[in-house]
Amino acid sequence: MKLANYVYGQWVEGAGEGIALTDPVTGEALVRVSSEGIDLARALDFARREGGTALRAQTYEARAAMLGAIAEVLTAKRADYFDISLRNSGATEGDAGFDVDGAIFMLKSYARAGKALGAARHLKEGARVPLAKTEVFQGQHFLMPLTGVAVFINAFNFPAWGLWEKAAPALLAGVPVFVKPATPTAWLAQRMVEDVVAAGILPPGAISIVCGSARELLDHVTECDLVSFTGSADTAARMRTHPNVVARSVRINVEADSVNSAILGPDAQPGTPEFDLAVKEVVREMTIKTGQKCTAIRRILAPAAVARALADAVGGKLAGFKVGNPRSEGVRVGPLVSKAQQAAAFEGLAKLKEECEVVFGGGADFAPVDADPAVSAFVQPTLLFCDKGINARHVHDVEVFGPVATVVPYADAADAIALARRGQGSLVASVYSGDTAFLAELVPAIADLHGRVMVVDAAVGANHTGHGNVMPSCLHGGPGRAGGGEELGGLRGLAMYHRRCVVQGGPALLEALSRDAADAALLGA
């Protein structure tokens, strides 16, 4: 079966044989995708003219209701999505839940939050600015929805969540979305769009999807469009310098590589709650989604005196995880999504081994449960130890996108800060400590290079939302190597899909425009 693309308000099958999507456990070809023959310029134009016009005619409140209806459709089809996740991504039930349920939760969150914007269609920012000696001439800043299309070029690891965490704030803002999912796992995103289209929730053109190659997509974006990309830093650099993107100053948002850290405080000795919480979280981040998360822990920074004990504790926990075919009883860790990703992980792991010792895993004789290593895409969870600190090269630069993490000892708070900053920009760092003096020194010193810093102590305990779990009410993104982008943050996420302008004129005009506006301060509420 070849998956159809949804463009120009209709389902269109791409030309040619297409690209096969496979089961990463068995190697079986499942479906095929092709974007050949799709008129991308026409598809984007249709989305702008038809989808954008219809969405902007609705109020924020009405668009929020659409998001709620989408969540209901996806909830009803949840079992189908879990099946596709198993077959196309090799996902365990927990992995599928992280992606699919996370997507539904994201939509419901924005459906609730959007109601606060009420019957408005744009946003008013701040008070009026006097521009003359009398009130006859004034200025008012507004945030107006983009009249273009939000183009999403997404990653393979979250075909469900990655789609809807971007689409929810865009649609709520009144901007149509055009989705180009990563090819290896495009089936789930395509099925979700198919179900939403069939339900008739959104106006034609409000959502489009093209599976397969992006081809010349960026040739057709305009100054009123936005491109949001999740993937490698190399691809992001090519997109940023694309001639049409540069010439038309197209707004671009990037989430790229991230060598995230978990940092153990000096007070977190073996036997303390903070030590145990760190071990649990490291193991979870290495195994859920088989480490295929942009937010996963890659470096574990620990005081030199306890670094070995921490490594032994994590390695001991990993030894109890059964790795193999998710269809088999007791399996808790599945494969990577493809042989290509497996090869990339092995290449990165080989670089790390040049300056690290193996604490657990990484063996050439590893045999997954109920799977043929020759055709499957498994990587054994692997914990490394590196005593080279800031002088290590690969540990701080290479992100192995799989179940691989490295323990790095530090000497003192200044050393821990230097190591965390050596990542050159990350999505998240988590800190496990109740030492207020250490935290007061560490957190401000690393905050400018991290989109999110999560601090866990004994009082927080198991109530924290997780190092790698992105909450819709909080910022997602990171500076530097992590791409420099920002997404979510509650209603703050709508700002990316609006353009700030100031209208200068008389009080009557400004009052008329303001009657259809919600207070932009709500975006930060």
C-alpha positions as CSV (number, residue, x, y, z in Angstrom):
1,M,0.0,0.0,0.0
2,K,1.2,3.5,-0.9
3,L,0.2,6.2,1.5
4,A,-1.6,9.2,-0.1
5,N,-0.7,12.8,0.5
6,Y,-3.3,15.4,1.5
7,V,-2.9,18.5,-0.5
8,Y,-5.1,21.1,-2.3
9,G,-7.9,19.7,-0.1
10,Q,-7.8,16.2,-1.6
11,W,-5.9,12.9,-1.2
12,V,-3.2,12.5,-3.9
13,E,-1.0,9.5,-4.4
14,G,2.6,10.3,-5.2
15,A,4.1,9.0,-8.5
16,G,6.6,6.2,-8.9
17,E,7.4,3.2,-6.7
18,G,8.1,5.3,-3.6
19,I,10.1,4.5,-0.5
20,A,9.4,1.5,1.7
21,L,8.7,2.0,5.4
22,T,9.8,-1.1,7.4
23,D,9.4,-3.0,10.6
24,P,12.7,-2.4,12.5
25,V,12.4,-5.8,14.2
26,T,11.7,-8.0,11.2
27,G,12.8,-5.8,8.3
28,E,9.4,-6.4,6.6
29,A,8.2,-3.6,4.2
30,L,5.0,-2.2,5.5
31,V,3.8,0.7,3.3
32,R,5.4,3.0,0.8
33,V,5.5,6.8,0.5
34,S,6.1,9.1,-2.4
35,S,5.9,12.9,-2.9
36,E,6.8,12.7,-6.6
37,G,4.4,14.6,-8.8
38,I,2.9,16.7,-6.0
39,D,2.7,20.4,-7.0
40,L,4.2,21.8,-3.8
41,A,3.8,25.4,-4.8
42,R,0.1,24.8,-5.4
43,A,-0.3,22.9,-2.2
44,L,1.2,25.8,-0.1
45,D,-0.8,28.4,-2.0
46,F,-4.0,26.4,-1.3
47,A,-3.2,26.2,2.4
48,R,-2.6,30.0,2.5
49,R,-5.7,31.0,0.5
50,E,-8.2,28.5,1.7
51,G,-7.0,27.2,5.0
52,G,-5.6,30.4,6.4
53,T,-8.5,32.5,5.4
54,A,-11.0,30.2,7.0
55,L,-9.0,29.8,10.2
56,R,-8.5,33.5,10.7
57,A,-12.2,34.1,10.3
58,Q,-12.7,32.0,13.4
59,T,-12.1,33.2,16.9
60,Y,-9.4,31.9,19.2
61,E,-12.1,30.3,21.3
62,A,-13.6,28.5,18.2
63,R,-10.1,27.3,17.1
64,A,-9.5,26.0,20.7
65,A,-12.7,23.9,20.3
66,M,-11.3,22.5,17.1
67,L,-8.2,21.3,19.0
68,G,-10.4,19.6,21.5
69,A,-12.4,17.8,18.8
70,I,-9.1,16.6,17.2
71,A,-8.1,15.2,20.6
72,E,-11.3,13.3,20.8
73,V,-10.8,11.8,17.4
74,L,-7.3,10.7,18.2
75,T,-8.4,9.2,21.5
76,A,-11.0,7.1,19.8
77,K,-8.3,5.8,17.4
78,R,-5.6,5.3,20.0
79,A,-5.4,1.5,19.6
80,D,-4.8,1.9,15.9
81,Y,-1.9,4.3,16.5
82,F,-0.3,2.0,19.1
83,D,-0.4,-0.8,16.5
84,I,1.3,1.4,13.8
85,S,3.9,2.5,16.4
86,L,4.7,-1.1,17.2
87,R,5.0,-2.1,13.6
88,N,6.7,0.9,12.1
89,S,8.8,2.2,15.0
90,G,9.3,-1.0,17.0
91,A,7.8,0.8,20.0
92,T,6.9,-0.9,23.3
93,E,3.6,0.0,24.8
94,G,5.3,2.5,27.0
95,D,7.1,4.1,24.0
96,A,3.9,4.3,22.0
97,G,2.1,5.9,25.0
98,F,4.9,8.5,25.4
99,D,4.3,9.6,21.8
100,V,0.6,9.1,21.1
101,D,-0.8,9.9,24.6
102,G,1.7,12.8,24.7
103,A,0.2,14.2,21.5
104,I,-3.4,13.9,22.8
105,F,-2.4,15.5,26.1
106,M,-0.8,18.4,24.1
107,L,-3.9,19.0,22.1
108,K,-6.2,19.0,25.2
109,S,-3.8,21.4,27.0
110,Y,-4.0,23.9,24.2
111,A,-7.7,23.4,23.8
112,R,-8.2,24.4,27.4
113,A,-5.6,27.3,27.4
114,G,-7.0,28.8,24.2
115,K,-10.4,29.5,25.7
116,A,-8.8,32.3,27.7
117,L,-8.3,34.3,24.5
118,G,-12.1,34.3,24.0
119,A,-13.8,35.7,20.9
120,A,-10.8,37.7,19.7
121,R,-9.0,37.2,16.4
122,H,-5.7,39.0,17.1
123,L,-3.8,40.3,20.1
124,K,-3.2,43.8,21.6
125,E,0.1,44.4,23.2
126,G,0.6,47.0,25.9
127,A,-1.0,50.4,26.3
128,R,-1.4,53.1,23.6
129,V,1.6,55.2,22.9
130,P,1.0,59.0,22.6
131,L,2.6,60.4,19.4
132,A,1.4,64.0,19.6
133,K,0.8,66.8,22.1
134,T,-2.9,65.7,22.2
135,E,-4.6,62.3,22.0
136,V,-5.5,62.9,18.3
137,F,-2.6,60.7,17.1
138,Q,-1.5,57.6,18.9
139,G,0.2,54.2,18.4
140,Q,-0.9,50.7,19.4
141,H,1.1,47.5,19.1
142,F,-0.7,44.4,17.9
143,L,0.2,40.8,17.2
144,M,-1.5,39.7,14.0
145,P,-1.7,36.0,12.9
146,L,0.6,35.2,10.0
147,T,-1.2,35.1,6.6
148,G,1.2,32.3,5.4
149,V,1.5,28.7,6.3
150,A,3.5,26.9,9.0
151,V,5.7,24.3,7.4
152,F,6.7,21.5,9.7
153,I,9.7,19.3,8.7
154,N,9.7,16.8,11.5
155,A,11.9,14.2,13.1
156,F,11.4,10.4,13.0
157,N,11.4,9.7,16.7
158,F,8.0,11.3,17.6
159,P,5.7,11.1,14.5
160,A,2.6,11.8,16.7
161,W,3.8,14.2,19.4
162,G,6.1,16.0,17.0
163,L,3.2,16.7,14.7
164,W,0.7,18.0,17.3
165,E,3.0,19.9,19.6
166,K,3.7,22.2,16.6
167,A,0.2,22.1,15.0
168,A,-1.7,22.9,18.2
169,P,-0.3,26.4,18.8
170,A,-0.3,27.1,15.0
171,L,-3.9,26.2,14.5
172,L,-4.9,28.1,17.6
173,A,-3.2,31.1,16.2
174,G,-5.1,30.8,13.0
175,V,-2.2,29.6,10.8
176,P,-2.6,26.5,8.5
177,V,-0.1,23.7,8.8
178,F,1.8,21.8,6.2
179,V,3.5,18.7,7.6
180,K,6.5,16.9,6.1
181,P,7.0,14.0,8.5
182,A,10.3,12.1,8.6
183,T,10.1,9.3,6.0
184,P,11.0,6.2,8.2
185,T,8.0,6.7,10.5
186,A,5.6,8.8,8.4
187,W,2.8,6.2,8.6
188,L,1.6,7.3,12.0
189,A,1.5,11.0,11.2
190,Q,-0.3,10.3,7.9
191,R,-2.9,8.1,9.6
192,M,-3.6,10.8,12.2
193,V,-4.1,13.5,9.6
194,E,-6.3,11.1,7.6
195,D,-8.5,10.5,10.6
196,V,-8.8,14.2,11.4
197,V,-9.6,15.1,7.8
198,A,-12.3,12.4,7.7
199,A,-13.9,13.9,10.8
200,G,-14.3,17.2,9.1
201,I,-13.1,19.3,12.0
202,L,-10.8,21.7,10.1
203,P,-11.6,23.7,7.0
204,P,-10.0,22.5,3.8
205,G,-6.4,23.6,3.6
206,A,-6.0,24.0,7.3
207,I,-3.8,20.9,7.4
208,S,-1.8,19.3,4.7
209,I,0.7,16.4,4.7
210,V,3.3,15.2,2.2
211,C,5.2,12.0,2.9
212,G,8.5,11.2,1.3
213,S,11.1,13.6,0.0
214,A,10.7,17.3,0.7
215,R,12.0,18.0,-2.8
216,E,12.0,21.7,-3.6
217,L,9.6,22.6,-0.8
218,L,11.8,25.5,0.5
219,D,11.8,27.1,-2.9
220,H,8.2,28.0,-2.5
221,V,8.0,29.4,1.1
222,T,7.4,33.2,1.4
223,E,8.0,36.0,3.8
224,C,4.6,35.3,5.5
225,D,5.4,31.6,6.1
226,L,7.2,29.9,8.9
227,V,9.4,26.9,8.8
228,S,9.8,24.7,11.9
229,F,12.5,22.0,11.7
230,T,13.4,19.2,14.1
231,G,16.5,17.2,13.2
232,S,20.2,17.4,12.7
233,A,22.3,20.5,13.0
234,D,23.8,19.9,9.6
235,T,20.4,19.8,7.9
236,A,19.3,22.9,9.9
237,A,22.4,24.8,8.6
238,R,21.5,24.0,5.0
239,M,17.9,25.1,5.6
240,R,18.9,28.4,7.2
241,T,21.1,29.2,4.2
242,H,18.7,28.1,1.6
243,P,18.7,30.9,-1.1
244,N,14.9,31.5,-1.0
245,V,14.8,31.4,2.9
246,V,17.5,34.0,3.0
247,A,16.2,36.2,0.2
248,R,12.7,36.3,1.7
249,S,13.7,36.4,5.4
250,V,11.5,33.4,6.1
251,R,11.0,32.9,9.8
252,I,12.7,29.6,10.8
253,N,12.6,27.7,14.1
254,V,15.1,24.9,14.8
255,E,15.4,22.1,17.3
256,A,18.7,20.3,16.6
257,D,21.4,18.2,18.4
258,S,21.6,18.3,22.1
259,V,24.1,16.6,24.4
260,N,21.9,17.0,27.5
261,S,23.3,16.5,31.1
262,A,22.1,15.0,34.3
263,I,24.1,16.6,37.2
264,L,24.5,14.9,40.6
265,G,25.1,17.4,43.4
266,P,27.8,17.0,46.0
267,D,25.2,16.1,48.7
268,A,23.8,13.3,46.6
269,Q,25.7,10.4,48.2
270,P,24.8,6.8,47.7
271,G,21.8,6.0,49.9
272,T,20.3,9.5,49.7
273,P,17.0,10.1,47.9
274,E,18.7,12.4,45.4
275,F,21.2,9.7,44.4
276,D,18.4,7.1,44.0
277,L,16.3,9.6,42.0
278,A,19.2,10.3,39.7
279,V,19.8,6.6,39.0
280,K,16.1,6.0,38.3
281,E,15.9,8.9,35.9
282,V,19.1,8.1,34.0
283,V,17.9,4.5,33.5
284,R,14.5,5.7,32.3
285,E,16.0,8.2,29.8
286,M,18.3,5.6,28.4
287,T,15.6,3.0,27.8
288,I,12.3,4.8,27.0
289,K,12.0,5.2,23.2
290,T,15.3,3.3,23.3
291,G,17.1,6.6,23.9
292,Q,15.7,8.2,20.7
293,K,14.6,11.5,22.3
294,C,16.2,14.9,21.7
295,T,15.8,15.5,25.4
296,A,17.4,12.2,26.6
297,I,20.3,12.2,29.0
298,R,23.6,11.9,27.2
299,R,26.1,13.0,29.9
300,I,25.9,12.2,33.6
301,L,28.0,14.6,35.6
302,A,28.8,13.3,39.1
303,P,31.2,14.3,41.9
304,A,34.5,12.3,41.5
305,A,34.1,10.6,44.8
306,V,30.7,9.0,43.9
307,A,31.0,8.7,40.1
308,R,32.0,5.1,40.1
309,A,29.2,4.2,42.5
310,L,26.7,6.0,40.3
311,A,27.9,4.1,37.2
312,D,27.7,0.8,39.0
313,A,24.1,1.6,40.2
314,V,22.9,2.6,36.7
315,G,24.7,-0.4,35.1
316,G,23.1,-2.8,37.7
317,K,19.6,-1.4,36.8
318,L,20.2,-1.7,33.1
319,A,21.1,-5.4,33.5
320,G,17.5,-6.1,34.5
321,F,16.0,-4.7,31.3
322,K,15.0,-7.3,28.6
323,V,15.8,-5.9,25.1
324,G,14.2,-7.3,22.0
325,N,11.0,-7.7,20.0
326,P,8.3,-5.6,21.8
327,R,5.8,-8.3,20.9
328,S,7.5,-10.7,23.3
329,E,6.6,-10.9,27.0
330,G,8.7,-8.9,29.4
331,V,10.6,-6.9,26.8
332,R,11.0,-3.3,27.9
333,V,13.5,-1.9,25.3
334,G,12.8,-2.1,21.6
335,P,14.9,-1.4,18.5
336,L,15.9,1.8,16.9
337,V,13.6,2.8,14.1
338,S,15.8,1.7,11.2
339,K,19.1,0.0,10.1
340,A,20.3,3.4,9.1
341,Q,19.8,4.8,12.6
342,Q,21.4,1.7,14.0
343,A,24.5,2.2,11.8
344,A,24.7,5.9,12.9
345,A,24.5,4.9,16.6
346,F,27.2,2.3,16.2
347,E,29.4,4.9,14.5
348,G,28.9,7.4,17.3
349,L,29.4,4.7,20.0
350,A,32.8,3.8,18.4
351,K,33.9,7.4,18.7
352,L,32.9,7.5,22.4
353,K,34.8,4.3,23.1
354,E,38.0,6.0,21.9
355,E,38.1,8.0,25.2
356,C,35.7,6.0,27.4
357,E,35.5,2.7,29.1
358,V,32.4,0.5,29.0
359,V,30.6,0.0,32.2
360,F,27.6,-1.9,30.8
361,G,26.6,-3.1,27.4
362,G,28.2,-2.4,24.1
363,G,29.1,-6.0,23.5
364,A,29.5,-7.4,20.0
365,D,27.8,-10.6,20.9
366,F,24.6,-8.9,22.1
367,A,21.5,-10.9,21.0
368,P,18.0,-9.3,21.2
369,V,15.1,-11.4,22.4
370,D,13.1,-13.0,19.5
371,A,14.8,-11.0,16.8
372,D,17.4,-11.7,14.1
373,P,20.3,-9.3,14.6
374,A,21.0,-9.4,10.8
375,V,17.7,-7.7,9.9
376,S,16.7,-5.9,13.1
377,A,17.9,-2.5,14.3
378,F,18.8,-3.1,18.0
379,V,21.4,-1.3,20.0
380,Q,22.0,-2.6,23.5
381,P,21.7,0.0,26.2
382,T,25.3,1.1,26.9
383,L,26.8,3.0,29.8
384,L,30.3,4.5,29.5
385,F,32.7,6.2,31.9
386,C,35.0,9.0,30.9
387,D,37.6,10.4,33.3
388,K,39.1,13.0,30.9
389,G,36.7,15.7,32.0
390,I,36.7,18.9,30.0
391,N,39.5,17.6,27.8
392,A,37.4,14.8,26.3
393,R,36.4,15.5,22.7
394,H,33.7,13.1,21.6
395,V,31.8,12.9,24.9
396,H,30.8,16.6,24.7
397,D,30.3,16.7,21.0
398,V,28.8,13.5,19.8
399,E,25.1,12.8,20.4
400,V,24.5,9.0,19.9
401,F,20.8,9.0,19.2
402,G,20.1,5.8,21.0
403,P,20.4,4.1,24.5
404,V,23.9,5.4,25.2
405,A,25.1,7.7,28.1
406,T,28.4,8.5,29.7
407,V,29.3,9.2,33.3
408,V,31.8,12.1,33.6
409,P,33.3,12.9,37.1
410,Y,33.7,16.5,38.2
411,A,36.0,18.0,40.9
412,D,33.8,20.9,42.2
413,A,30.9,23.2,41.3
414,A,33.1,25.3,38.9
415,D,34.1,22.1,37.1
416,A,30.5,20.9,36.9
417,I,29.5,24.2,35.4
418,A,32.3,24.1,32.8
419,L,31.3,20.5,31.8
420,A,27.7,21.4,31.4
421,R,28.5,24.4,29.3
422,R,30.9,22.4,27.2
423,G,27.7,20.9,25.6
424,Q,27.5,24.3,23.7
425,G,23.8,24.6,24.2
426,S,21.2,22.0,25.3
427,L,17.5,21.5,25.5
428,V,17.6,20.4,29.2
429,A,19.8,19.7,32.2
430,S,18.5,18.0,35.3
431,V,20.1,18.5,38.7
432,Y,19.7,16.1,41.6
433,S,20.6,18.0,44.8
434,G,19.2,19.6,47.9
435,D,22.3,21.7,48.5
436,T,21.0,25.2,48.2
437,A,24.5,26.8,47.9
438,F,25.5,24.4,45.1
439,L,22.2,25.1,43.3
440,A,22.5,28.8,43.7
441,E,25.9,28.7,42.0
442,L,25.1,26.1,39.3
443,V,21.7,27.0,38.0
444,P,22.3,30.7,37.1
445,A,25.7,29.7,35.6
446,I,24.2,27.2,33.1
447,A,20.8,28.7,32.5
448,D,21.8,30.8,29.4
449,L,22.9,27.6,27.6
450,H,19.8,25.5,28.5
451,G,16.2,25.8,27.5
452,R,15.1,24.0,30.6
453,V,16.7,23.3,34.0
454,M,14.9,20.7,36.2
455,V,16.0,20.5,39.8
456,V,15.0,17.4,41.9
457,D,15.5,17.0,45.6
458,A,14.0,14.7,48.3
459,A,11.0,17.0,48.7
460,V,10.2,16.9,45.0
461,G,10.7,13.1,45.0
462,A,8.7,11.3,42.4
463,N,6.5,14.3,41.7
464,H,8.7,15.7,39.0
465,T,7.6,15.5,35.4
466,G,10.8,13.9,34.1
467,H,14.1,15.0,32.6
468,G,13.0,14.2,29.0
469,N,9.3,14.9,29.3
470,V,8.3,18.1,27.5
471,M,5.3,19.8,29.2
472,P,3.0,21.9,27.0
473,S,2.9,24.7,29.7
474,C,6.7,25.0,29.7
475,L,9.3,26.1,27.1
476,H,10.8,23.5,24.8
477,G,13.9,24.5,22.8
478,G,17.5,25.4,23.5
479,P,20.3,27.8,22.5
480,G,23.5,27.1,20.5
481,R,23.9,23.5,19.3
482,A,20.3,22.8,20.3
483,G,19.1,25.0,17.5
484,G,18.3,28.3,19.1
485,G,14.5,27.7,18.8
486,E,11.6,28.0,21.2
487,E,8.3,26.1,21.2
488,L,5.4,25.6,23.5
489,G,5.6,27.5,26.9
490,G,1.8,27.5,27.1
491,L,0.2,30.3,25.1
492,R,3.7,31.8,24.6
493,G,3.9,29.3,21.8
494,L,1.4,31.4,19.8
495,A,3.9,34.3,19.5
496,M,5.9,32.5,16.8
497,Y,2.8,32.4,14.6
498,H,2.0,36.1,15.0
499,R,3.7,39.2,13.6
500,R,4.1,42.3,15.8
501,C,3.2,45.6,14.2
502,V,2.2,49.0,15.4
503,V,-0.8,50.9,14.1
504,Q,-0.6,54.7,14.2
505,G,-3.7,56.7,14.0
506,G,-6.7,58.2,15.8
507,P,-8.3,56.9,18.9
508,A,-11.5,55.7,17.1
509,L,-9.5,53.5,14.7
510,L,-7.4,52.0,17.5
511,E,-10.4,51.4,19.6
512,A,-12.1,49.6,16.7
513,L,-9.1,47.4,16.1
514,S,-8.8,46.7,19.9
515,R,-12.4,45.5,20.2
516,D,-11.4,42.3,18.2
517,A,-8.2,41.8,20.2
518,A,-7.3,39.8,23.3
519,D,-4.6,41.0,25.6
520,A,-1.2,39.7,24.5
521,A,-0.2,39.6,28.2
522,L,-2.3,36.4,28.3
523,L,0.5,34.7,26.3
524,G,2.8,34.9,29.4
525,A,0.1,34.2,32.0
